């Protein structure tokens, strides 16, 4: 293994020809409970694919195969079909084939049991990515070259993505999921189920562009911007975030959650970060915009160790 614990995927060399693969596994977490509460299952499959492919591309790998695992308390083919439709949509967006999967009916594993009228399930997946045979194609993006003066480009998120739902559900306890998030806006439940953005295509395009120098890639998930320290133990200062998404504002207000905790838990409007020299920033933002993903410079690398968001130290 070349780069295992601590980064976004494990990399192994296979055979004698120098081929390398990266593997990663992840799930949707307690977002599935929101899907259950609304009886809507067509989006969590997108999240499952996204949580995997967005991580594996942080190593420079191209996703080449995906498998999924659904565990449920009872057999419910219409709901399984909805989940599968979401998985297929996510696979198309992530340009990765689904090559297999498993559905397990285990009534004893869930609180309601197999005779419960309430459907309960969990959803996870595993992705395999292929790295360039030449290590020149990936050596520079694993974080080792990050240096003071580099900028952090943040690609906008579509909402909470698939992290922090235990805290969000607790904060919104008692808030009707079908009530409006704001006048003329979506329902609270729909905002919570908004699928995770998939960043595969723009990120792989910029990796393959020899004119764009990249020093690090970070998928902003659980732990928020503390994820940047996976790349290198150096200072990361976040000083220009986009406006906080409305669903996160509601979670913060209803749950009376300190801002510092929000920065440690949620993506705060940024789902993916690219760390690069300043002169690469314009090309990186253009790469995202070609796929209708907004991005902006959100911070810089400093000499002081740790992560600071608008003068609030979070790691």
Secondary structure in CASP SS format (residue, H / E / C, confidence):
PFRMAT SS
TARGET T0000
AUTHOR 0000-0000-0000
METHOD secondary structure of the structure
MODEL  1
X C 1.00
X C 1.00
X E 1.00
X C 1.00
X C 1.00
X C 1.00
X C 1.00
X C 1.00
X C 1.00
X E 1.00
X E 1.00
X E 1.00
X E 1.00
X E 1.00
X C 1.00
X C 1.00
X C 1.00
X C 1.00
X E 1.00
X E 1.00
X E 1.00
X E 1.00
X E 1.00
X E 1.00
X E 1.00
X E 1.00
X E 1.00
X C 1.00
X C 1.00
X C 1.00
X H 1.00
X H 1.00
X H 1.00
X H 1.00
X H 1.00
X H 1.00
X H 1.00
X H 1.00
X C 1.00
X C 1.00
X C 1.00
X C 1.00
X C 1.00
X H 1.00
X H 1.00
X H 1.00
X H 1.00
X H 1.00
X H 1.00
X H 1.00
X H 1.00
X H 1.00
X H 1.00
X H 1.00
X H 1.00
X H 1.00
X H 1.00
X H 1.00
X H 1.00
X C 1.00
X C 1.00
X E 1.00
X E 1.00
X E 1.00
X E 1.00
X E 1.00
X E 1.00
X E 1.00
X E 1.00
X E 1.00
X E 1.00
X E 1.00
X C 1.00
X C 1.00
X C 1.00
X C 1.00
X H 1.00
X H 1.00
X H 1.00
X H 1.00
X H 1.00
X H 1.00
X H 1.00
X H 1.00
X H 1.00
X H 1.00
X H 1.00
X H 1.00
X H 1.00
X H 1.00
X H 1.00
X H 1.00
X H 1.00
X H 1.00
X C 1.00
X C 1.00
X C 1.00
X E 1.00
X E 1.00
X E 1.00
X E 1.00
X E 1.00
X E 1.00
X E 1.00
X E 1.00
X C 1.00
X H 1.00
X H 1.00
X H 1.00
X C 1.00
X C 1.00
X C 1.00
X C 1.00
X C 1.00
X C 1.00
X C 1.00
X C 1.00
X C 1.00
X C 1.00
X C 1.00
X E 1.00
X E 1.00
X E 1.00
X E 1.00
X E 1.00
X E 1.00
X E 1.00
X E 1.00
X E 1.00
X E 1.00
X E 1.00
X C 1.00
X C 1.00
X C 1.00
X H 1.00
X H 1.00
X H 1.00
X C 1.00
X H 1.00
X H 1.00
X H 1.00
X E 1.00
X C 1.00
X C 1.00
X C 1.00
X C 1.00
X C 1.00
X C 1.00
X C 1.00
X C 1.00
X E 1.00
X E 1.00
X E 1.00
X E 1.00
X E 1.00
X E 1.00
X C 1.00
X C 1.00
X C 1.00
X C 1.00
X C 1.00
X C 1.00
X C 1.00
X C 1.00
X H 1.00
X H 1.00
X H 1.00
X H 1.00
X H 1.00
X H 1.00
X H 1.00
X C 1.00
X C 1.00
X C 1.00
X C 1.00
X C 1.00
X C 1.00
X C 1.00
X C 1.00
X E 1.00
X C 1.00
X C 1.00
X C 1.00
X C 1.00
X C 1.00
X C 1.00
X E 1.00
X H 1.00
X H 1.00
X H 1.00
X H 1.00
X H 1.00
X H 1.00
X C 1.00
X C 1.00
X C 1.00
X C 1.00
X C 1.00
X C 1.00
X H 1.00
X H 1.00
X H 1.00
X H 1.00
X H 1.00
X H 1.00
X H 1.00
X H 1.00
X H 1.00
X C 1.00
X C 1.00
X C 1.00
X C 1.00
X C 1.00
X C 1.00
X C 1.00
X E 1.00
X E 1.00
X E 1.00
X E 1.00
X C 1.00
X C 1.00
X C 1.00
X C 1.00
X H 1.00
X H 1.00
X H 1.00
X H 1.00
X H 1.00
X H 1.00
X H 1.00
X C 1.00
X C 1.00
X C 1.00
X C 1.00
X E 1.00
X E 1.00
X E 1.00
X E 1.00
X C 1.00
X C 1.00
X C 1.00
X C 1.00
X C 1.00
X C 1.00
X C 1.00
X H 1.00
X H 1.00
X H 1.00
X H 1.00
X H 1.00
X H 1.00
X H 1.00
X H 1.00
X H 1.00
X H 1.00
X C 1.00
X C 1.00
X C 1.00
X H 1.00
X H 1.00
X H 1.00
X H 1.00
X H 1.00
X H 1.00
X H 1.00
X C 1.00
X C 1.00
X C 1.00
X C 1.00
X E 1.00
X E 1.00
X E 1.00
X E 1.00
X E 1.00
X E 1.00
X E 1.00
X C 1.00
X H 1.00
X H 1.00
X H 1.00
X H 1.00
X H 1.00
X H 1.00
X H 1.00
X H 1.00
X H 1.00
X H 1.00
X H 1.00
X H 1.00
X C 1.00
X C 1.00
X C 1.00
X C 1.00
X C 1.00
X E 1.00
X E 1.00
X E 1.00
X E 1.00
X E 1.00
X E 1.00
X E 1.00
X E 1.00
X C 1.00
X C 1.00
X C 1.00
X E 1.00
X E 1.00
X E 1.00
X E 1.00
X C 1.00
X C 1.00
X E 1.00
X E 1.00
X C 1.00
X C 1.00
END
